[in-house]
Structures are given as C-alpha cells and as structure tokens.
C-alpha cells in the first residue's frame, strides 16, 4: 500500500470538480459560502440535501462547498490523519479497519485514502471503502457482485462512497477479517 491518499486520477478529478464549480453551478466558491450562511440545516448530509433541493447542486459540488464552509479548525481532505482520528474514534471499529489495511498492504499499488465519512481503497479508481458502525463494528463496501460470496449483501443503503461499491459485509471483530475477506478484497482490487 502506498503512502498517497489519492490516486493521480482522483487528484485530477477533484481539481476538475473545483475548477468547474462556478461554470456548473452559476456561483463561485465565495458566493456559495455566503449562501451557506442562510442554510437552515446543521448536519452535513442535510446541508447537501438542501443544496440539491434548493439549488440543484450535485453531490460532488456539494462536497466541495461544504468542505470550504467548515470551520478552519475542522480537518480537511488534505489532513488524512486528522480525518481518520475523527472518524475512527471507537477502538474496536479501528482494529477492524487495521485488519483490512493489513490485507490492503499485501496488494501492489493500493492507495488508502481518508475521507470524512469513510476510508477508501483505490488503484486507479476506488474499489473498496470502510466506515465504522455503532457497537464497535465496521462496514466494508466492495466493487463486487454480491452473489460472489454468501458473506456479501447488496448495498441497499445509499452510502457516501461510490455507487460502484455494490456489495457490503458487516464486520463485528478483527477475527472476521480472514482469508475469505482477503480473497474478496483481492477480487475487488482487480476492479480498481
């Protein structure tokens, strides 16, 4: 696993989203900051939904706007360590993440990136992601057909990670990150 947090393709994509913000939304980032001061919502998902409903802003531009409107002391995308610490506060969930990261480290060119709501795993594109669950558990999303394993379920909930991750598995302990999960992670990595 490399030390980068974004693939080159992802870096270019994020730069393009930001560069096209004004063209695609009709407002500059500074204008969006002023708009967000009028937002009645306080939770990020509700704010993103408000931007979509009220202004037709898509998820990617909403993420850019919300990131720019965060308090200066809140960790940003360029602070993966701080984002990780803020997300993976439960020690039990974090040990499950660390078990999956050990598997990721056995695959060449896998980049682990930290987002506000999940940890991603990519090669040229994202093929897996994890987020903590209540009770010391974690959810692993994979770019696989759920029919590939009885351990997998279809991703029915709209996750903040890529909709390409169509299969999920709930992990309750690091011991569940076994050879079967390693094989599924490896299969998904071929899709990244």
N, C-alpha and C positions, 0 to 999 in steps of 0.2 A: 504494500500500500504506500503510495507516495505521500509527501508532505503537503501537497497542494490542496486547496479547499474547493476549487472549481476547475473543471477541465477547460482547455482553451476554447472549445466550442461554447461552453456555458458562459465564460467571460465575455466573449463576443456577443452572445445573445443578450446578457444583462445590459451591456453597453448600448446595444441597438434599442432595447426597450426604453432605456432612459433617453437616448438621443431622439427617439420618435415620440416622446411623451406629448410635447406641445402640438405636433402635427396631428397625432391621432386623437387627442382629447380636446384640443382647442384652447388649452391653458398651459402656462409654464409651471414649473415646479413651485415657484414663489406664489403664483396665483392659487395653486392647489393648497398650499399651506394656509392661505387666507380663507379659502373655502372650508377647510377642515376645522377652523376655529368656530364655525357655525354648526358643525355636526352635533346632533343631539346624542349620538351614541358614544360609549366609552370603551367598549370591548373591541379589539381589532377586527374580529370576524363581523361584528355588527357594523363597524365603520366601513369595511369593504363592501358589505351588502348595501349600505346606504349609498356609497359611491356608485355602485352598479344600478340600483333602482332609480336614484335621483338624477344621475348624470350619464349613465350608460358606460361607465368605466369598467374595463375588463379586469380580470384577476391580476394580471401581470403589472398593469399600470397602477392598480390599487395598491399592490405591494410596494411599489416604488414610492408612491405618495405617502403611505403610512410609515415607511421606513424614514423618509425625510422629515416627518412630523413628530417623530419620537423625541422625548426629552434627551438632551445631549448626554446625560449620564447613562442612558439605556444602551446596552450593547447593540452594535450594528452588524451587518453582514461581514464587515471586514474584521470582526473580533470573534473568530470561531470559538476560542477558549471560553470567553465570557458567555456566549450564547449557549454553549454546551453546559456550563455550570448552572446557568439559569433554567435550562430545560430539564436536565437530568439530576434533579435535586434528591430524589429517592435513591438511596444506596442500593437497594435490591434491584430496581429497574436498571441502574447504571451497570451493575455487574452482568446483567443480561446483554446490554449493549457491548460491554467489553469482550464478552464471549464471541459475539458476532464480529466485532472488529478483529479478533484473532483469526477468525476464518477469512475475513477480507484480506488480511495481511499475507495470506498464502497465495493470493492471486496477483499476477503481474498487472501493473498499470491501473489498479483500482484506486480511485481517489475518494476519500471520505470527506464530505463537506458538511458543515453545520449550518442549519437554518434555524429560524426562531422556533418552529414547531416540530422539527424532526431532524434526524441525522441522515444524510444521503450517501449513497454509494454509486459511483459512476465510473465508466471508462470514457467513451466519447459522449454518452448520454447516461442519464440516471437509469439504473436497473433495479435498485433496491432502496428502501428507506425504513427507518425505525423511529418510533415515538414511544415515550413512556405511557403506561396506563396506571390507573389507580391500583393500589394494593401491591405495589412492587413488581408489576408485570410490564411487558413491553409488546408492542405490535410491530411485526416485520412485514413490510409490503414488498412484493417481488413482481418483476415483469415476467410472469409465467401464466400459463393456463391453469386455473385451479384444479382441473382434472388430472394434472400430472402427479398429484400425491393426495392421499386421504388426509394428510395433515393440513392441507391448504383449504381455504374457504374463499369464495368470491369476495372481492372488495365491494361491499354493498353500501358502506358509508362513504360519503364524499370526503376524502382525505385532502389535506392541504398539499400533499405531494402529487406527483404526476399521475394523471389518469391512466397512464400506460401500466402502472403497477396494479394489475388486475387480480392478484392473489394475495392473501394475507394469512399469517399464522400468529396466534397469540401465544406468547412465551411466558410461563409463570416462574421459571427458575433458570439459572445458567446451565444446569444439567440438561435441560431440554434443547440446548444448542449443541446437538450431537451430530453424528455422521450424516444422518438424514437431512438435517438443516444445512450442513456443509454442502451436500450434493445439490440441494435446491438452490442455494446461494450460487454455486458454481454454474448451474444451468442458467440461472437468471443473468449471471455476469456475461454470458455469451450474447445476450440481447442488449448489452450496453456498449 
